[in-house]
Amino acid sequence: MTISDSLIVTVDPLTILHVLAPARQGGLENVVSALAAGHHARGHDVHVAAVLDIDATEHPLTAALESAKVPVHALRVATRAYVAERRALGEICRVLSPDVVHTHGYRADIVDSAVARRMGISTVTTVHGFTGGDLRNRLYEFVQVRTLTRFDAVVAVSRPIARLLQQRGVSANRVHTIANAWSQRTPPLARGPARLALGLEGSEVRLGFVGRLSSEKGADILLEAAALLDARVSVSFIGIGPQRDSLERRARELGLDNRVTWHGEVPDAARFLSAFDVMVLSSRTEGTPIILFETMAAGVPVVASAVGGIPDVVASGEAVLVPANDVEALASAIRQTIDDPVAAQRRASAARRVLHDRFRVEPWLTAYESVYRLVCKDDNA
């Protein structure tokens, strides 16, 4: 379902300001775009403040929001210019007088939410997941969680994240679990044109991986699993990230040079998922990944780690789930999917039905509206 399939006009509109420091593309950015466009279509006064590098060119999120008629306020600041960032956001809040400031990501949570609280504005955040990683990243996440205890409402995109937040000290009555929803922006290409667009030739079995090339997404696990598979199986990696160089070195060590394609950043990658025989989500940790929804919509069989919100979305009837960090189990699941394409397609068809039945946009927008109204009511109590 797309947002325009069911237009609901809100009788008591809110002024909502989303704040984030967006990556070039990703699940968080897709969620913000869908929330902002959906609530704008319902009649709310929605704005997005995007923290961008001072020298950044036009951002894909900005273009998507402007096409949906959602005003975007670019906060162009130098790296770590947090005082200037807060000052600019404060000015936006003074002009807009939002009912709710909704932050996304650890930078917006830590740096920007305090501006709204000082001005007496209700604050909401969505926790899309924790990545762990190196000491610096774990420190950021520690500070972020401490900050989350000060929000009026904290939305977790999966039940495991909600439990983790409560274990880390966020009050249970402030935590709301709202799984991500799916809205198709552009239809996927047919298999032939998708393969052509990605420069894929021949009829070899092609595995797909779409995501940030960083530890939490487990691209290295997929590489190790690919080395255990038949030589007719190739892998496409779509995405950028800090592990790109080390992954390429490891691919050479494993003798996978001719079986791995590094596509880099591919705008609107969901259009090209039909190029793949199997989509692999080998993550070590997850929230509720948007790429999973996009794969389900494209009708591509899924092999995924049973982490985060993934098991809440698909079960054994819709995908093959394996333990995280288990190379042999991942290779076995991929092999099983390749060797029985009829069963794999049956699961993919069931997954598409689940997507349309359980992850529609309109109930998702309503759930967020309920959270917004709750914190505004509490603020006025």
C-alpha positions in Angstrom: 0.0 0.0 0.0 1.2 3.5 -0.7 0.4 6.4 1.5 -1.9 7.9 -1.1 -4.1 4.7 -1.2 -5.9 5.8 1.9 -6.0 9.5 2.6 -7.2 10.4 6.1 -7.8 14.0 6.9 -7.0 14.9 10.5 -9.5 17.2 12.2 -7.1 18.3 15.0 -3.8 18.7 13.2 -0.4 18.8 15.0 2.7 20.6 14.1 5.5 18.0 14.0 9.2 18.6 13.6 11.4 15.6 12.7 15.1 16.0 13.4 17.9 13.8 12.0 21.4 13.8 10.6 20.7 11.7 7.6 23.0 9.2 5.8 22.8 9.2 2.0 20.3 6.4 2.2 19.1 3.8 4.7 16.2 2.4 6.7 16.1 5.3 9.1 15.9 7.8 6.3 13.1 5.8 4.6 11.1 5.8 7.9 11.4 9.5 8.4 10.4 10.1 4.8 7.3 7.9 5.0 6.3 9.3 8.4 6.6 12.9 7.3 4.9 12.4 3.9 2.1 10.3 5.5 1.3 12.7 8.3 1.5 15.6 5.9 -1.1 13.8 3.7 -3.3 13.5 6.7 -3.3 17.3 7.3 -0.7 17.7 9.9 1.9 20.6 9.6 5.0 18.5 9.2 8.6 19.8 8.9 12.0 18.0 8.8 15.2 19.5 10.1 18.2 17.8 8.5 21.6 18.2 9.9 24.0 18.3 7.0 27.7 19.0 6.5 28.4 22.6 5.7 29.7 21.7 2.2 27.2 19.0 1.4 25.4 19.0 -1.9 21.7 18.3 -2.3 20.7 15.2 -0.2 18.4 12.5 -1.5 16.1 12.8 1.5 15.6 16.5 0.9 14.5 15.8 -2.7 12.1 13.0 -1.6 10.5 15.2 1.1 10.2 18.2 -1.1 8.4 16.1 -3.8 5.9 15.2 -1.0 5.4 18.9 -0.2 7.1 18.5 3.2 9.2 21.6 4.1 12.9 20.7 4.8 15.1 22.9 7.0 18.8 22.2 6.3 21.0 22.8 9.2 24.4 23.2 7.5 27.0 23.1 10.2 30.7 22.2 10.4 31.7 18.9 11.9 31.1 18.9 15.7 29.7 22.4 15.6 27.1 21.4 18.2 26.5 24.9 19.7 25.7 26.3 16.2 23.5 23.3 15.5 21.5 23.8 18.7 21.2 27.5 18.0 19.9 26.9 14.5 17.4 24.3 15.7 16.2 26.6 18.5 15.5 29.3 15.9 13.4 26.8 13.8 11.5 25.8 16.9 10.8 29.4 17.8 9.4 30.1 14.3 7.4 26.9 14.0 6.3 26.4 17.6 5.9 22.6 17.1 3.7 20.5 19.3 6.2 17.6 19.0 9.9 17.3 18.2 10.7 13.8 16.9 14.3 12.9 16.8 16.0 10.0 15.0 19.5 8.6 15.5 22.0 9.1 18.3 23.2 12.5 17.1 19.8 14.1 17.1 18.8 12.3 20.3 21.9 13.6 22.2 22.6 17.0 20.6 19.2 18.3 19.5 16.5 16.9 21.8 17.7 19.1 24.7 16.8 22.2 22.6 13.2 21.2 22.5 13.0 20.2 26.2 14.4 23.6 27.2 11.7 25.2 25.2 9.0 23.1 26.8 8.2 21.1 23.6 7.2 17.5 23.9 9.9 15.1 22.7 9.6 11.7 20.9 12.4 9.6 19.5 12.4 6.4 17.5 15.1 3.9 18.3 15.9 2.1 15.1 18.5 -0.2 16.6 21.9 -0.4 18.3 25.0 -1.3 16.3 27.6 -1.9 19.0 30.9 -2.0 17.3 34.1 -0.2 18.5 34.6 1.6 21.8 33.7 5.0 20.5 30.4 3.8 19.0 29.5 2.0 22.2 30.2 5.2 24.1 27.9 7.1 21.9 25.2 4.5 22.5 25.7 4.7 26.2 25.2 8.4 26.2 22.2 8.0 23.9 20.5 5.6 26.2 21.1 8.0 29.2 19.5 10.7 27.1 16.5 8.5 26.2 15.4 8.5 29.8 14.5 12.2 29.4 12.2 11.8 26.4 8.4 11.9 26.8 8.1 8.9 24.6 10.6 6.4 23.1 9.4 4.3 20.2 11.1 0.9 19.7 10.8 -0.6 16.2 10.9 -4.2 17.6 10.1 -6.0 20.8 13.7 -6.9 21.5 14.7 -3.3 21.3 11.8 -2.4 23.7 13.0 -5.0 26.2 16.6 -3.7 25.9 15.6 -0.1 26.5 13.7 -1.0 29.7 16.7 -3.1 30.9 18.9 -0.1 30.4 16.7 2.2 32.5 14.1 3.7 30.2 10.8 3.7 32.0 8.4 1.1 30.7 5.5 3.6 30.5 7.5 5.7 28.1 8.4 2.9 25.7 6.1 2.2 22.8 6.7 -0.7 20.3 5.7 0.3 16.8 7.2 -2.0 14.0 8.1 -0.2 10.8 5.7 -0.2 7.9 6.2 -0.6 4.2 5.1 1.8 1.5 6.3 1.2 -2.1 7.8 4.4 -3.6 8.6 2.9 -7.1 7.8 -0.6 -8.4 10.7 -3.0 -8.8 12.1 -3.7 -12.2 11.6 -7.1 -13.9 14.4 -9.5 -13.4 16.1 -8.9 -16.8 16.1 -5.1 -16.7 17.2 -5.2 -13.1 20.2 -7.4 -13.9 21.1 -5.3 -16.9 20.9 -2.1 -14.8 23.3 -3.7 -12.2 25.7 -4.9 -15.0 25.1 -8.5 -14.2 25.5 -11.0 -17.0 25.0 -14.7 -17.5 22.7 -17.0 -15.7 24.7 -17.7 -12.5 22.9 -17.9 -9.2 23.1 -14.4 -7.7 22.9 -13.6 -4.0 22.0 -10.1 -2.9 23.2 -8.1 0.1 21.9 -4.5 0.6 23.1 -2.5 3.6 25.9 -0.6 5.3 29.3 -2.4 5.0 29.9 -2.4 8.8 30.1 -5.0 11.5 26.5 -5.1 12.6 25.3 -5.9 9.1 27.4 -9.0 8.8 28.7 -8.7 5.2 31.8 -10.6 6.4 29.6 -13.5 7.5 28.1 -13.7 4.0 31.5 -13.7 2.4 32.7 -16.6 4.5 29.5 -18.5 3.7 29.9 -17.8 0.0 33.3 -19.5 0.1 31.5 -22.7 1.2 29.0 -22.6 -1.7 29.3 -24.0 -5.2 31.4 -21.9 -7.6 28.2 -21.1 -9.7 27.0 -18.9 -6.9 27.9 -15.2 -7.0 27.3 -12.3 -4.6 26.3 -8.7 -5.2 27.0 -6.2 -2.3 25.1 -3.0 -2.6 26.1 -0.3 0.0 29.0 1.6 1.4 30.7 1.6 4.8 33.9 1.4 6.8 34.5 -2.3 6.1 34.6 -2.0 2.4 38.4 -2.3 2.0 38.8 -5.1 4.5 35.9 -7.0 2.9 37.5 -6.8 -0.5 40.8 -8.1 0.9 39.0 -11.0 2.6 37.2 -11.8 -0.7 40.6 -12.0 -2.4 41.9 -14.3 0.3 39.0 -16.6 -0.1 39.4 -16.7 -3.9 36.1 -15.0 -4.5 37.3 -12.2 -6.8 35.4 -13.5 -9.8 32.2 -14.3 -7.8 31.7 -11.0 -5.9 30.5 -7.7 -7.3 30.8 -4.5 -5.2 28.2 -2.1 -6.5 28.7 0.7 -4.0 25.9 3.1 -3.3 22.9 2.5 -5.6 20.1 5.0 -5.3 16.6 3.5 -4.8 18.2 0.0 -4.6 14.8 -1.6 -3.9 14.0 -1.3 -7.6 16.8 -3.8 -8.4 16.1 -6.6 -5.9 14.5 -8.7 -8.5 17.9 -9.3 -10.0 18.7 -11.6 -7.2 17.8 -15.3 -6.6 18.2 -15.0 -2.9 18.4 -11.9 -0.6 20.7 -12.5 2.4 20.4 -10.5 5.6 23.3 -11.8 7.6 23.1 -9.1 10.3 24.5 -9.5 13.8 21.9 -7.0 15.1 18.8 -5.4 13.7 15.7 -3.3 14.4 13.0 -4.0 11.8 14.9 -3.6 8.6 13.2 -1.8 5.7 15.3 -3.8 3.2 13.4 -6.9 4.5 10.1 -5.3 3.6 11.4 -4.3 0.2 12.6 -7.8 -0.5 9.3 -9.3 0.5 7.5 -6.8 -1.8 9.8 -7.8 -4.7 9.0 -11.5 -4.2 12.6 -12.5 -3.7 13.4 -15.5 -1.3 14.9 -14.4 2.0 17.6 -16.0 4.1 18.2 -14.0 7.3 19.7 -14.0 10.8 17.1 -14.5 13.5 17.9 -11.2 15.3 16.1 -8.1 16.4 12.6 -7.7 14.8 13.2 -10.0 11.9 11.5 -13.1 13.5 8.5 -10.8 14.3 8.1 -10.1 10.6 8.9 -13.5 9.0 8.8 -17.1 10.2 9.7 -20.4 8.7 6.8 -20.2 6.3 8.1 -17.0 4.7 11.9 -17.2 5.0 14.8 -19.3 6.2 16.1 -18.0 9.5 19.5 -18.9 11.0 21.4 -18.0 14.1 23.6 -14.9 13.9 27.3 -15.3 13.4 26.9 -18.9 12.2 28.7 -19.2 8.8 27.9 -22.8 8.2 24.3 -22.4 9.1 24.0 -19.5 6.7 25.7 -21.4 3.9 23.4 -24.4 4.5 20.3 -22.2 4.4 21.4 -20.5 1.2 22.1 -23.9 -0.4 18.7 -25.2 0.7 17.0 -22.2 -0.9 18.9 -22.5 -4.2 18.4 -26.3 -4.4 14.6 -26.1 -3.9 13.4 -23.1 -5.9 9.8 -24.2 -5.8 9.7 -24.1 -2.0 11.7 -20.9 -2.0 9.2 -19.2 -4.2 6.4 -20.5 -2.1 7.9 -18.8 0.9 8.5 -15.6 -1.0 4.8 -15.5 -2.1 3.7 -16.1 1.5 6.1 -13.3 2.7 4.5 -10.9 0.2 1.0 -11.7 1.6 2.3 -11.1 5.2 3.7 -7.8 4.1 0.4 -6.6 2.7 -1.7 -8.0 5.6 0.4 -6.9 8.6 2.6 -4.0 7.7 0.4 -1.4 6.1 1.1 2.3 6.4 -2.2 3.7 7.6 -2.3 1.8 11.0 1.4 2.7 11.5 0.7 6.4 10.9 -2.2 6.2 13.4 0.0 4.5 16.0 2.5 7.4 15.8 -0.3 9.9 16.0 -1.5 8.3 19.2 2.0 8.6 20.7 2.2 12.3 19.6 -1.2 13.1 21.1 -0.4 11.2 24.3 2.8 13.3 25.0 1.0 16.5 24.1 -1.8 15.6 26.5 0.7 14.7 29.3 2.5 18.0 28.7 -0.7 20.0 29.1 -1.9 18.0 32.1 
